[in-house]
Amino acid sequence: MKTVLCFGDSNTWGYDPEASSAVTFAVRHSPRVRWTGVLAAELGAGWRVIEEGQNGRTTVHEDPFNPARCGKAVLPALLESHTPLDAVVMMLGTNDLKFVFAAPAGEIAAGATVLARMILQSAAGHDARPPKLLLVAPPAVGNLAHLPEQDEKFAAAETKSRRFPELYQRAAAQLGCAVLSAQDFTSPSAVDGLHLDADSHHMLGVAIAAAVRVL
């Protein structure tokens, strides 16, 4: 059996924008609806898919208002605890768009590159070798004008997020790893502009499964 680790933020956790908008806490899509669940179904019985998504997770930033969200801090432990891995699918960068970090799109891609190198230089694969890596450029951020607080928190995020596919493609070429743009298969929710509905989860899961098979 082969094992793939899915490392990401709330869109890997499976945040349901519509259900969450009706309550005061985060609600997840069901396991079969999440793109990780779709990935598992597509890959079949010969694969084990590990979900490692966290709401608010960044690439390399410590959020002063939401502690314990830095991907760089937790990644080494996750790689070690889930060894041996055949592949890692990493999709991070959306939360780095928060105004508090004031990070240009290029620096966000650089943060993702730091994590990618950690994976590709690790001994988390079989025989103490690195696992394969699929670097996924995050979904686009939608228009947040109808949500004033979110619009301030993610100022200029819509424009910057649209640069992710090009920047992550460039990073993957330098790293020598596989790459996929989530923006080719998803649309941001009309409810909150940040998260994915069931249809986008399905399309993304199918696309990632096809890319993992190539790995």
Secondary structure by P-SEA (a helix, b strand, c coil): cbbbbbbbccccccccaaaaaaccbbbbccccccaaaaaaaaacccbbbbbbccccccccccccccccccccccaaaaaaaaccccbbbbbcccccccccccccaaaaaaaaaaaaaaaaaccccccccccbbbbbcccccccccccaaaaaaacaaaaaaaaaaaaaaaaaaaacbbbbbccccccccccccccccaaaaaaaaaaaaaaaaac
